[in-house]
Amino acid sequence: MDSFLVALNAIMPTFLLLAFGYFLRHMHFVSEEYLEKTNALTFKFFLPILLFNNIYKTKITEMFDGVMFLFAIGSLLLLFLVLCLIVPRVVREPKQRGVIIQGLFRSNYVIFGVSLVTNVFGAEQAAVASVLSAVLVPMYNVLAVVALAVFTSGERVKLGGTLKSIAMNPLIIAAVLGVAASLIGLHFPSFLETALTDVARLATPLALIALGGDFSFSRLRGNLRLALTAVVFKLVVIPLIFIPLAVLAGVRGANLLALALAWETPVAVSSYIMAQQAGADGELAGQLVVLSSVCCIPTVFLMIFILQSLALL
């Protein structure tokens, strides 16, 4: 019963915020234009401030878990290489190959990962997820650009453009600055820390409400079989492979949950925008975002329930 309540308390705030956003949009309390601007504000300001604030307040040298970070990096690279070998052989349409590849390895980790670790372990332990995002976010972006460039058009990756897009990513900038501030022991005046904390608290609720408002089940029409297959692999098959391996490697508690959510969280919203810009199948990319965001509610609940029942969290 305790494990059930832990899992329920972890996932229900996320579900309710998504549902609230959906309600506001479809009852016409907010417009599509408002949601677009809110998403832009969240991506450019609120989420970066959340990341910076969480990492800045963390003593990275004390919280650093070499096994967890090596496992995160190694598993992501291994998964990417396997997908690059398999997906082009089973997906016939070239414009869909890069979309499927990035959809299977790229997660909405900043929004869902930090939020869920906070719900289970509290704000202090959520710093683990924030620090991990400083590694995962750049890797997600680099590998997504490579996948879309290589498998959509067959052209060589433009290194200069790729590096520029990575360097200008607000989340990456915030993560790097947060790590630097933590390592040098920077301390802001009390009034500035209070302001940063207040803004950071807005980030996750606002991002989830905007994401819920952007839901459109009509987007699931067409390619439903392909999208559903990809989501099953992302939210069920891949976590079932890597989470037991992380447990065998000795990862436990908040570190295990932070690591597990790198595979279990839904497809990143920005993957839809990147697919469109790359000339790939943007419609399929949007379907993966919507479908994985809906389906992750029961799968994340079950994951937390099982790990809690096994006393691994």
Phi and psi restraints in degrees (value plus and minus 20) as a CYANA .aco file:
   2 ASP   PHI     -81.4   -41.4
   2 ASP   PSI     -62.0   -22.0
   3 SER   PHI     -83.4   -43.4
   3 SER   PSI     -59.1   -19.1
   4 PHE   PHI     -82.8   -42.8
   4 PHE   PSI     -63.3   -23.3
   5 LEU   PHI     -87.8   -47.8
   5 LEU   PSI     -57.8   -17.8
   6 VAL   PHI     -81.9   -41.9
   6 VAL   PSI     -66.6   -26.6
   7 ALA   PHI     -84.6   -44.6
   7 ALA   PSI     -62.3   -22.3
   8 LEU   PHI     -84.8   -44.8
   8 LEU   PSI     -64.7   -24.7
   9 ASN   PHI     -87.1   -47.1
   9 ASN   PSI     -45.4    -5.4
  10 ALA   PHI     -95.4   -55.4
  10 ALA   PSI     -63.3   -23.3
  11 ILE   PHI    -113.3   -73.3
  11 ILE   PSI     -48.3    -8.3
  12 MET   PHI     -83.9   -43.9
  12 MET   PSI     -60.3   -20.3
  13 PRO   PHI     -78.0   -38.0
  13 PRO   PSI     -59.7   -19.7
  14 THR   PHI     -83.8   -43.8
  14 THR   PSI     -67.5   -27.5
  15 PHE   PHI     -81.5   -41.5
  15 PHE   PSI     -64.3   -24.3
  16 LEU   PHI     -86.1   -46.1
  16 LEU   PSI     -57.3   -17.3
  17 LEU   PHI     -88.2   -48.2
  17 LEU   PSI     -60.0   -20.0
  18 LEU   PHI     -82.0   -42.0
  18 LEU   PSI     -65.4   -25.4
  19 ALA   PHI     -84.9   -44.9
  19 ALA   PSI     -56.3   -16.3
  20 PHE   PHI     -85.0   -45.0
  20 PHE   PSI     -61.8   -21.8
  21 GLY   PHI     -82.9   -42.9
  21 GLY   PSI     -61.2   -21.2
  22 TYR   PHI     -83.0   -43.0
  22 TYR   PSI     -62.2   -22.2
  23 PHE   PHI     -81.7   -41.7
  23 PHE   PSI     -67.9   -27.9
  24 LEU   PHI     -79.7   -39.7
  24 LEU   PSI     -61.5   -21.5
  25 ARG   PHI     -89.6   -49.6
  25 ARG   PSI     -65.5   -25.5
  26 HIS   PHI    -104.2   -64.2
  26 HIS   PSI     -29.2    10.8
  27 MET   PHI    -118.4   -78.4
  27 MET   PSI     -13.2    26.8
  28 HIS   PHI      45.4    85.4
  28 HIS   PSI       9.1    49.1
  29 PHE   PHI     -99.7   -59.7
  29 PHE   PSI     -46.2    -6.2
  30 VAL   PHI    -150.4  -110.4
  30 VAL   PSI     132.2   172.2
  31 SER   PHI    -121.2   -81.2
  31 SER   PSI     147.4   187.4
  32 GLU   PHI     -82.5   -42.5
  32 GLU   PSI     -58.0   -18.0
  33 GLU   PHI     -83.6   -43.6
  33 GLU   PSI     -61.3   -21.3
  34 TYR   PHI     -81.8   -41.8
  34 TYR   PSI     -62.8   -22.8
  35 LEU   PHI     -84.8   -44.8
  35 LEU   PSI     -58.7   -18.7
  36 GLU   PHI     -82.2   -42.2
  36 GLU   PSI     -64.7   -24.7
  37 LYS   PHI     -87.2   -47.2
  37 LYS   PSI     -57.5   -17.5
  38 THR   PHI     -85.2   -45.2
  38 THR   PSI     -62.6   -22.6
  39 ASN   PHI     -80.5   -40.5
  39 ASN   PSI     -62.2   -22.2
  40 ALA   PHI     -84.5   -44.5
  40 ALA   PSI     -64.5   -24.5
  41 LEU   PHI     -82.5   -42.5
  41 LEU   PSI     -62.5   -22.5
  42 THR   PHI     -83.1   -43.1
  42 THR   PSI     -65.2   -25.2
  43 PHE   PHI     -88.6   -48.6
  43 PHE   PSI     -59.4   -19.4
  44 LYS   PHI    -106.6   -66.6
  44 LYS   PSI     -45.5    -5.5
  45 PHE   PHI    -147.4  -107.4
  45 PHE   PSI     -78.8   -38.8
  46 PHE   PHI     -85.9   -45.9
  46 PHE   PSI     -69.3   -29.3
  47 LEU   PHI     -85.8   -45.8
  47 LEU   PSI     -61.8   -21.8
  48 PRO   PHI     -79.9   -39.9
  48 PRO   PSI     -59.6   -19.6
  49 ILE   PHI     -86.2   -46.2
  49 ILE   PSI     -59.2   -19.2
  50 LEU   PHI     -80.2   -40.2
  50 LEU   PSI     -68.1   -28.1
  51 LEU   PHI     -80.3   -40.3
  51 LEU   PSI     -69.6   -29.6
  52 PHE   PHI     -79.5   -39.5
  52 PHE   PSI     -66.3   -26.3
  53 ASN   PHI     -82.6   -42.6
  53 ASN   PSI     -62.8   -22.8
  54 ASN   PHI     -86.9   -46.9
  54 ASN   PSI     -63.5   -23.5
  55 ILE   PHI     -93.3   -53.3
  55 ILE   PSI     -61.2   -21.2
  56 TYR   PHI     -78.3   -38.3
  56 TYR   PSI     -56.7   -16.7
  57 LYS   PHI    -104.2   -64.2
  57 LYS   PSI     -21.9    18.1
  58 THR   PHI    -115.5   -75.5
  58 THR   PSI     118.4   158.4
  59 LYS   PHI    -105.6   -65.6
  59 LYS   PSI      71.0   111.0
  60 ILE   PHI     -79.1   -39.1
  60 ILE   PSI     -60.3   -20.3
  61 THR   PHI     -82.7   -42.7
  61 THR   PSI     -47.8    -7.8
  62 GLU   PHI    -105.0   -65.0
  62 GLU   PSI     -53.0   -13.0
  63 MET   PHI    -111.4   -71.4
  63 MET   PSI     -30.9     9.1
  64 PHE   PHI     -84.5   -44.5
  64 PHE   PSI     104.4   144.4
  65 ASP   PHI    -134.9   -94.9
  65 ASP   PSI      82.0   122.0
  66 GLY   PHI     -77.9   -37.9
  66 GLY   PSI     -60.0   -20.0
  67 VAL   PHI     -82.6   -42.6
  67 VAL   PSI     -65.7   -25.7
  68 MET   PHI     -82.2   -42.2
  68 MET   PSI     -66.4   -26.4
  69 PHE   PHI     -87.8   -47.8
  69 PHE   PSI     -61.8   -21.8
  70 LEU   PHI     -84.0   -44.0
  70 LEU   PSI     -58.9   -18.9
  71 PHE   PHI     -86.2   -46.2
  71 PHE   PSI     -61.6   -21.6
  72 ALA   PHI     -81.5   -41.5
  72 ALA   PSI     -67.5   -27.5
  73 ILE   PHI     -86.6   -46.6
  73 ILE   PSI     -67.8   -27.8
  74 GLY   PHI     -83.8   -43.8
  74 GLY   PSI     -62.9   -22.9
  75 SER   PHI     -87.8   -47.8
  75 SER   PSI     -57.3   -17.3
  76 LEU   PHI     -86.7   -46.7
  76 LEU   PSI     -64.0   -24.0
  77 LEU   PHI     -85.5   -45.5
  77 LEU   PSI     -61.5   -21.5
  78 LEU   PHI     -83.3   -43.3
  78 LEU   PSI     -64.9   -24.9
  79 LEU   PHI     -81.1   -41.1
  79 LEU   PSI     -63.5   -23.5
  80 PHE   PHI     -80.8   -40.8
  80 PHE   PSI     -65.5   -25.5
  81 LEU   PHI     -84.2   -44.2
  81 LEU   PSI     -62.1   -22.1
  82 VAL   PHI     -83.6   -43.6
  82 VAL   PSI     -62.5   -22.5
  83 LEU   PHI     -83.7   -43.7
  83 LEU   PSI     -59.0   -19.0
  84 CYS   PHI     -84.8   -44.8
  84 CYS   PSI     -47.0    -7.0
  85 LEU   PHI    -103.5   -63.5
  85 LEU   PSI     -57.4   -17.4
  86 ILE   PHI    -110.7   -70.7
  86 ILE   PSI     -68.2   -28.2
  87 VAL   PHI     -76.7   -36.7
  87 VAL   PSI     -65.6   -25.6
  88 PRO   PHI     -81.1   -41.1
  88 PRO   PSI     -41.4    -1.4
  89 ARG   PHI    -103.1   -63.1
  89 ARG   PSI     -43.2    -3.2
  90 VAL   PHI    -130.9   -90.9
  90 VAL   PSI     -38.6     1.4
  91 VAL   PHI    -122.8   -82.8
  91 VAL   PSI      98.1   138.1
  92 ARG   PHI     -98.7   -58.7
  92 ARG   PSI     -58.9   -18.9
  93 GLU   PHI     -96.9   -56.9
  93 GLU   PSI      97.5   137.5
  94 PRO   PHI     -75.9   -35.9
  94 PRO   PSI     -57.7   -17.7
  95 LYS   PHI     -90.9   -50.9
  95 LYS   PSI     -32.2     7.8
  96 GLN   PHI    -118.2   -78.2
  96 GLN   PSI     -36.4     3.6
  97 ARG   PHI     -85.1   -45.1
  97 ARG   PSI     -71.5   -31.5
  98 GLY   PHI     -83.5   -43.5
  98 GLY   PSI     -54.7   -14.7
  99 VAL   PHI     -84.1   -44.1
  99 VAL   PSI     -64.5   -24.5
 100 ILE   PHI     -85.9   -45.9
 100 ILE   PSI     -62.0   -22.0
 101 ILE   PHI     -81.0   -41.0
 101 ILE   PSI     -70.7   -30.7
 102 GLN   PHI     -88.3   -48.3
 102 GLN   PSI     -50.8   -10.8
 103 GLY   PHI     -86.4   -46.4
 103 GLY   PSI     -48.7    -8.7
 104 LEU   PHI    -104.4   -64.4
 104 LEU   PSI     -46.9    -6.9
 105 PHE   PHI    -128.4   -88.4
 105 PHE   PSI     -37.7     2.3
 106 ARG   PHI    -118.2   -78.2
 106 ARG   PSI     105.6   145.6
 107 SER   PHI    -137.0   -97.0
 107 SER   PSI     136.5   176.5
 108 ASN   PHI    -104.0   -64.0
 108 ASN   PSI      39.4    79.4
 109 TYR   PHI     -90.5   -50.5
 109 TYR   PSI     -57.7   -17.7
 110 VAL   PHI     -82.5   -42.5
 110 VAL   PSI     -61.0   -21.0
 111 ILE   PHI     -97.7   -57.7
 111 ILE   PSI     -73.5   -33.5
 112 PHE   PHI    -101.5   -61.5
 112 PHE   PSI     -61.5   -21.5
 113 GLY   PHI     -82.4   -42.4
 113 GLY   PSI     -73.4   -33.4
 114 VAL   PHI     -82.9   -42.9
 114 VAL   PSI     -60.6   -20.6
 115 SER   PHI     -82.4   -42.4
 115 SER   PSI     -66.4   -26.4
 116 LEU   PHI     -92.7   -52.7
 116 LEU   PSI     -58.2   -18.2
 117 VAL   PHI     -83.8   -43.8
 117 VAL   PSI     -57.6   -17.6
 118 THR   PHI     -82.8   -42.8
 118 THR   PSI     -63.9   -23.9
 119 ASN   PHI     -81.7   -41.7
 119 ASN   PSI     -54.2   -14.2
 120 VAL   PHI    -109.2   -69.2
 120 VAL   PSI     -63.2   -23.2
 121 PHE   PHI    -133.3   -93.3
 121 PHE   PSI     -31.0     9.0
 122 GLY   PHI      78.5   118.5
 122 GLY   PSI     149.2   189.2
 123 ALA   PHI     -84.0   -44.0
 123 ALA   PSI     -57.0   -17.0
 124 GLU   PHI     -83.3   -43.3
 124 GLU   PSI     -65.5   -25.5
 125 GLN   PHI     -92.5   -52.5
 125 GLN   PSI     -40.4    -0.4
 126 ALA   PHI     -85.1   -45.1
 126 ALA   PSI     -38.9     1.1
 127 ALA   PHI     -80.5   -40.5
 127 ALA   PSI     -49.2    -9.2
 128 VAL   PHI     -79.3   -39.3
 128 VAL   PSI     -65.8   -25.8
 129 ALA   PHI     -86.6   -46.6
 129 ALA   PSI     -56.8   -16.8
 130 SER   PHI     -85.0   -45.0
 130 SER   PSI     -63.9   -23.9
 131 VAL   PHI     -85.3   -45.3
 131 VAL   PSI     -59.6   -19.6
 132 LEU   PHI     -82.9   -42.9
 132 LEU   PSI     -55.1   -15.1
 133 SER   PHI     -84.5   -44.5
 133 SER   PSI     -46.1    -6.1
 134 ALA   PHI     -84.4   -44.4
 134 ALA   PSI     -42.4    -2.4
 135 VAL   PHI    -113.1   -73.1
 135 VAL   PSI     -64.8   -24.8
 136 LEU   PHI     -92.2   -52.2
 136 LEU   PSI     -61.2   -21.2
 137 VAL   PHI     -78.8   -38.8
 137 VAL   PSI     -68.5   -28.5
 138 PRO   PHI     -80.7   -40.7
 138 PRO   PSI     -60.0   -20.0
 139 MET   PHI     -85.4   -45.4
 139 MET   PSI     -63.2   -23.2
 140 TYR   PHI     -75.8   -35.8
 140 TYR   PSI     -65.9   -25.9
 141 ASN   PHI     -87.1   -47.1
 141 ASN   PSI     -65.2   -25.2
 142 VAL   PHI     -82.0   -42.0
 142 VAL   PSI     -70.4   -30.4
 143 LEU   PHI     -87.4   -47.4
 143 LEU   PSI     -53.4   -13.4
 144 ALA   PHI     -86.1   -46.1
 144 ALA   PSI     -62.7   -22.7
 145 VAL   PHI     -81.7   -41.7
 145 VAL   PSI     -63.8   -23.8
 146 VAL   PHI     -81.5   -41.5
 146 VAL   PSI     -68.5   -28.5
 147 ALA   PHI     -80.2   -40.2
 147 ALA   PSI     -66.7   -26.7
 148 LEU   PHI     -89.1   -49.1
 148 LEU   PSI     -58.1   -18.1
 149 ALA   PHI     -90.7   -50.7
 149 ALA   PSI     -64.5   -24.5
 150 VAL   PHI     -95.2   -55.2
 150 VAL   PSI     -65.3   -25.3
 151 PHE   PHI    -114.0   -74.0
 151 PHE   PSI     -30.0    10.0
 152 THR   PHI    -109.3   -69.3
 152 THR   PSI     -67.3   -27.3
 153 SER   PHI    -132.9   -92.9
 153 SER   PSI     -35.7     4.3
 154 GLY   PHI      58.2    98.2
 154 GLY   PSI     -14.3    25.7
 155 GLU   PHI    -106.7   -66.7
 155 GLU   PSI     143.5   183.5
 156 ARG   PHI     -91.0   -51.0
 156 ARG   PSI     128.3   168.3
 157 VAL   PHI     -90.1   -50.1
 157 VAL   PSI     113.1   153.1
 158 LYS   PHI    -103.6   -63.6
 158 LYS   PSI      81.8   121.8
 159 LEU   PHI     -80.0   -40.0
 159 LEU   PSI     -62.7   -22.7
 160 GLY   PHI     -81.0   -41.0
 160 GLY   PSI     -67.2   -27.2
 161 GLY   PHI     -85.1   -45.1
 161 GLY   PSI     -57.7   -17.7
 162 THR   PHI     -83.9   -43.9
 162 THR   PSI     -68.2   -28.2
 163 LEU   PHI     -83.7   -43.7
 163 LEU   PSI     -56.6   -16.6
 164 LYS   PHI     -85.6   -45.6
 164 LYS   PSI     -64.2   -24.2
 165 SER   PHI     -84.5   -44.5
 165 SER   PSI     -54.3   -14.3
 166 ILE   PHI     -90.0   -50.0
 166 ILE   PSI     -66.1   -26.1
 167 ALA   PHI     -84.7   -44.7
 167 ALA   PSI     -48.2    -8.2
 168 MET   PHI    -112.6   -72.6
 168 MET   PSI     -20.6    19.4
 169 ASN   PHI     -89.2   -49.2
 169 ASN   PSI     100.2   140.2
 170 PRO   PHI     -78.5   -38.5
 170 PRO   PSI     -54.4   -14.4
 171 LEU   PHI     -88.6   -48.6
 171 LEU   PSI     -59.1   -19.1
 172 ILE   PHI     -88.7   -48.7
 172 ILE   PSI     -63.4   -23.4
 173 ILE   PHI     -78.7   -38.7
 173 ILE   PSI     -65.9   -25.9
 174 ALA   PHI     -83.9   -43.9
 174 ALA   PSI     -61.2   -21.2
 175 ALA   PHI     -84.6   -44.6
 175 ALA   PSI     -63.8   -23.8
 176 VAL   PHI     -83.9   -43.9
 176 VAL   PSI     -65.1   -25.1
 177 LEU   PHI     -83.7   -43.7
 177 LEU   PSI     -58.1   -18.1
 178 GLY   PHI     -84.1   -44.1
 178 GLY   PSI     -62.9   -22.9
 179 VAL   PHI     -83.0   -43.0
 179 VAL   PSI     -65.1   -25.1
 180 ALA   PHI     -81.8   -41.8
 180 ALA   PSI     -63.7   -23.7
 181 ALA   PHI     -83.6   -43.6
 181 ALA   PSI     -58.5   -18.5
 182 SER   PHI     -88.1   -48.1
 182 SER   PSI     -62.5   -22.5
 183 LEU   PHI     -87.5   -47.5
 183 LEU   PSI     -55.0   -15.0
 184 ILE   PHI    -109.6   -69.6
 184 ILE   PSI     -22.6    17.4
 185 GLY   PHI      52.2    92.2
 185 GLY   PSI      14.9    54.9
 186 LEU   PHI     -87.6   -47.6
 186 LEU   PSI     119.2   159.2
 187 HIS   PHI    -151.3  -111.3
 187 HIS   PSI     107.6   147.6
 188 PHE   PHI    -109.2   -69.2
 188 PHE   PSI     138.7   178.7
 189 PRO   PHI     -78.8   -38.8
 189 PRO   PSI     134.7   174.7
 190 SER   PHI     -76.3   -36.3
 190 SER   PSI     -62.0   -22.0
 191 PHE   PHI     -85.2   -45.2
 191 PHE   PSI     -54.1   -14.1
 192 LEU   PHI     -94.4   -54.4
 192 LEU   PSI     -59.2   -19.2
 193 GLU   PHI     -82.3   -42.3
 193 GLU   PSI     -60.3   -20.3
 194 THR   PHI     -82.9   -42.9
 194 THR   PSI     -63.0   -23.0
 195 ALA   PHI     -84.2   -44.2
 195 ALA   PSI     -63.2   -23.2
 196 LEU   PHI     -81.7   -41.7
 196 LEU   PSI     -63.4   -23.4
 197 THR   PHI     -83.8   -43.8
 197 THR   PSI     -62.2   -22.2
 198 ASP   PHI     -82.7   -42.7
 198 ASP   PSI     -63.5   -23.5
 199 VAL   PHI     -87.2   -47.2
 199 VAL   PSI     -60.6   -20.6
 200 ALA   PHI     -80.8   -40.8
 200 ALA   PSI     -55.9   -15.9
 201 ARG   PHI     -85.7   -45.7
 201 ARG   PSI     -43.5    -3.5
 202 LEU   PHI     -96.7   -56.7
 202 LEU   PSI     -44.9    -4.9
 203 ALA   PHI     -80.0   -40.0
 203 ALA   PSI     -77.4   -37.4
 204 THR   PHI     -85.1   -45.1
 204 THR   PSI     -69.0   -29.0
 205 PRO   PHI     -78.3   -38.3
 205 PRO   PSI     -62.6   -22.6
 206 LEU   PHI     -85.7   -45.7
 206 LEU   PSI     -61.7   -21.7
 207 ALA   PHI     -83.9   -43.9
 207 ALA   PSI     -62.2   -22.2
 208 LEU   PHI     -90.0   -50.0
 208 LEU   PSI     -59.7   -19.7
 209 ILE   PHI     -83.6   -43.6
 209 ILE   PSI     -63.8   -23.8
 210 ALA   PHI     -84.8   -44.8
 210 ALA   PSI     -58.9   -18.9
 211 LEU   PHI     -85.4   -45.4
 211 LEU   PSI     -62.1   -22.1
 212 GLY   PHI     -83.8   -43.8
 212 GLY   PSI     -58.7   -18.7
 213 GLY   PHI     -87.2   -47.2
 213 GLY   PSI     -45.2    -5.2
 214 ASP   PHI    -105.6   -65.6
 214 ASP   PSI     -25.0    15.0
 215 PHE   PHI     -81.8   -41.8
 215 PHE   PSI     117.9   157.9
 216 SER   PHI    -165.7  -125.7
 216 SER   PSI      84.9   124.9
 217 PHE   PHI     -86.0   -46.0
 217 PHE   PSI     -37.3     2.7
 218 SER   PHI     -86.4   -46.4
 218 SER   PSI     -42.1    -2.1
 219 ARG   PHI     -86.8   -46.8
 219 ARG   PSI     -35.3     4.7
 220 LEU   PHI     -99.0   -59.0
 220 LEU   PSI     -28.2    11.8
 221 ARG   PHI     -91.2   -51.2
 221 ARG   PSI     117.3   157.3
 222 GLY   PHI      60.6   100.6
 222 GLY   PSI     118.8   158.8
 223 ASN   PHI      39.9    79.9
 223 ASN   PSI      -4.3    35.7
 224 LEU   PHI     -81.4   -41.4
 224 LEU   PSI     -60.4   -20.4
 225 ARG   PHI     -83.7   -43.7
 225 ARG   PSI     -65.1   -25.1
 226 LEU   PHI     -85.6   -45.6
 226 LEU   PSI     -64.4   -24.4
 227 ALA   PHI     -84.2   -44.2
 227 ALA   PSI     -62.4   -22.4
 228 LEU   PHI     -85.5   -45.5
 228 LEU   PSI     -61.1   -21.1
 229 THR   PHI     -80.7   -40.7
 229 THR   PSI     -64.3   -24.3
 230 ALA   PHI     -83.3   -43.3
 230 ALA   PSI     -61.2   -21.2
 231 VAL   PHI     -87.1   -47.1
 231 VAL   PSI     -57.8   -17.8
 232 VAL   PHI     -82.0   -42.0
 232 VAL   PSI     -63.5   -23.5
 233 PHE   PHI     -84.7   -44.7
 233 PHE   PSI     -60.7   -20.7
 234 LYS   PHI     -87.8   -47.8
 234 LYS   PSI     -67.5   -27.5
 235 LEU   PHI    -112.3   -72.3
 235 LEU   PSI     -34.2     5.8
 236 VAL   PHI    -141.3  -101.3
 236 VAL   PSI     -78.9   -38.9
 237 VAL   PHI     -87.2   -47.2
 237 VAL   PSI     -71.6   -31.6
 238 ILE   PHI     -82.6   -42.6
 238 ILE   PSI     -67.0   -27.0
 239 PRO   PHI     -79.9   -39.9
 239 PRO   PSI     -55.2   -15.2
 240 LEU   PHI     -87.2   -47.2
 240 LEU   PSI     -40.5    -0.5
 241 ILE   PHI    -105.5   -65.5
 241 ILE   PSI     -68.5   -28.5
 242 PHE   PHI    -107.3   -67.3
 242 PHE   PSI     -52.6   -12.6
 243 ILE   PHI     -83.8   -43.8
 243 ILE   PSI     -66.6   -26.6
 244 PRO   PHI     -79.9   -39.9
 244 PRO   PSI     -55.2   -15.2
 245 LEU   PHI     -86.2   -46.2
 245 LEU   PSI     -58.2   -18.2
 246 ALA   PHI     -84.7   -44.7
 246 ALA   PSI     -59.7   -19.7
 247 VAL   PHI     -82.9   -42.9
 247 VAL   PSI     -63.6   -23.6
 248 LEU   PHI     -84.0   -44.0
 248 LEU   PSI     -48.6    -8.6
 249 ALA   PHI     -97.9   -57.9
 249 ALA   PSI     -25.7    14.3
 250 GLY   PHI      75.2   115.2
 250 GLY   PSI      -8.3    31.7
 251 VAL   PHI     -99.3   -59.3
 251 VAL   PSI     114.1   154.1
 252 ARG   PHI    -161.5  -121.5
 252 ARG   PSI     149.1   189.1
 253 GLY   PHI      42.0    82.0
 253 GLY   PSI    -161.3  -121.3
 254 ALA   PHI     -80.5   -40.5
 254 ALA   PSI     -54.2   -14.2
 255 ASN   PHI     -82.9   -42.9
 255 ASN   PSI     -61.1   -21.1
 256 LEU   PHI     -86.9   -46.9
 256 LEU   PSI     -63.3   -23.3
 257 LEU   PHI     -85.0   -45.0
 257 LEU   PSI     -63.3   -23.3
 258 ALA   PHI     -79.7   -39.7
 258 ALA   PSI     -61.6   -21.6
 259 LEU   PHI     -90.1   -50.1
 259 LEU   PSI     -62.9   -22.9
 260 ALA   PHI     -81.9   -41.9
 260 ALA   PSI     -55.7   -15.7
 261 LEU   PHI     -91.6   -51.6
 261 LEU   PSI     -33.1     6.9
 262 ALA   PHI     -86.9   -46.9
 262 ALA   PSI     -45.8    -5.8
 263 TRP   PHI    -123.2   -83.2
 263 TRP   PSI     -47.6    -7.6
 264 GLU   PHI    -111.6   -71.6
 264 GLU   PSI     -36.1     3.9
 265 THR   PHI    -100.4   -60.4
 265 THR   PSI     138.9   178.9
 266 PRO   PHI     -90.4   -50.4
 266 PRO   PSI     151.5   191.5
 267 VAL   PHI     -83.6   -43.6
 267 VAL   PSI     118.4   158.4
 268 ALA   PHI     -82.1   -42.1
 268 ALA   PSI     118.3   158.3
 269 VAL   PHI     -81.2   -41.2
 269 VAL   PSI     -56.7   -16.7
 270 SER   PHI     -85.6   -45.6
 270 SER   PSI     -37.2     2.8
 271 SER   PHI     -84.3   -44.3
 271 SER   PSI     -49.8    -9.8
 272 TYR   PHI     -85.5   -45.5
 272 TYR   PSI     -64.6   -24.6
 273 ILE   PHI     -86.4   -46.4
 273 ILE   PSI     -63.7   -23.7
 274 MET   PHI     -84.6   -44.6
 274 MET   PSI     -57.5   -17.5
 275 ALA   PHI     -84.2   -44.2
 275 ALA   PSI     -61.9   -21.9
 276 GLN   PHI     -82.7   -42.7
 276 GLN   PSI     -65.4   -25.4
 277 GLN   PHI     -86.1   -46.1
 277 GLN   PSI     -48.1    -8.1
 278 ALA   PHI    -106.1   -66.1
 278 ALA   PSI     -22.1    17.9
 279 GLY   PHI      57.0    97.0
 279 GLY   PSI      -0.8    39.2
 280 ALA   PHI    -108.8   -68.8
 280 ALA   PSI    -191.8  -151.8
 281 ASP   PHI     -98.8   -58.8
 281 ASP   PSI      68.6   108.6
 282 GLY   PHI     -84.7   -44.7
 282 GLY   PSI     -52.8   -12.8
 283 GLU   PHI     -82.8   -42.8
 283 GLU   PSI     -64.9   -24.9
 284 LEU   PHI     -83.9   -43.9
 284 LEU   PSI     -59.8   -19.8
 285 ALA   PHI     -81.2   -41.2
 285 ALA   PSI     -61.8   -21.8
 286 GLY   PHI     -85.2   -45.2
 286 GLY   PSI     -57.9   -17.9
 287 GLN   PHI     -83.7   -43.7
 287 GLN   PSI     -59.3   -19.3
 288 LEU   PHI     -84.8   -44.8
 288 LEU   PSI     -58.9   -18.9
 289 VAL   PHI     -82.9   -42.9
 289 VAL   PSI     -70.3   -30.3
 290 VAL   PHI     -84.2   -44.2
 290 VAL   PSI     -70.1   -30.1
 291 LEU   PHI     -85.4   -45.4
 291 LEU   PSI     -62.8   -22.8
 292 SER   PHI     -89.0   -49.0
 292 SER   PSI     -52.5   -12.5
 293 SER   PHI     -87.3   -47.3
 293 SER   PSI     -55.1   -15.1
 294 VAL   PHI     -94.4   -54.4
 294 VAL   PSI     -67.2   -27.2
 295 CYS   PHI     -93.2   -53.2
 295 CYS   PSI     -39.8     0.2
 296 CYS   PHI     -91.2   -51.2
 296 CYS   PSI     -40.7    -0.7
 297 ILE   PHI     -78.8   -38.8
 297 ILE   PSI     -74.8   -34.8
 298 PRO   PHI     -90.2   -50.2
 298 PRO   PSI     -55.0   -15.0
 299 THR   PHI     -89.9   -49.9
 299 THR   PSI     -60.2   -20.2
 300 VAL   PHI     -86.8   -46.8
 300 VAL   PSI     -60.3   -20.3
 301 PHE   PHI     -76.9   -36.9
 301 PHE   PSI     -68.7   -28.7
 302 LEU   PHI     -84.5   -44.5
 302 LEU   PSI     -59.5   -19.5
 303 MET   PHI     -81.7   -41.7
 303 MET   PSI     -68.6   -28.6
 304 ILE   PHI     -85.0   -45.0
 304 ILE   PSI     -60.4   -20.4
 305 PHE   PHI     -80.8   -40.8
 305 PHE   PSI     -65.4   -25.4
 306 ILE   PHI     -88.1   -48.1
 306 ILE   PSI     -66.2   -26.2
 307 LEU   PHI     -84.3   -44.3
 307 LEU   PSI     -57.6   -17.6
 308 GLN   PHI     -87.7   -47.7
 308 GLN   PSI     -60.9   -20.9
 309 SER   PHI     -83.9   -43.9
 309 SER   PSI     -52.0   -12.0
 310 LEU   PHI    -108.0   -68.0
 310 LEU   PSI     -13.7    26.3
 311 ALA   PHI      38.6    78.6
 311 ALA   PSI      16.5    56.5
 312 LEU   PHI    -117.2   -77.2
 312 LEU   PSI     -33.6     6.4
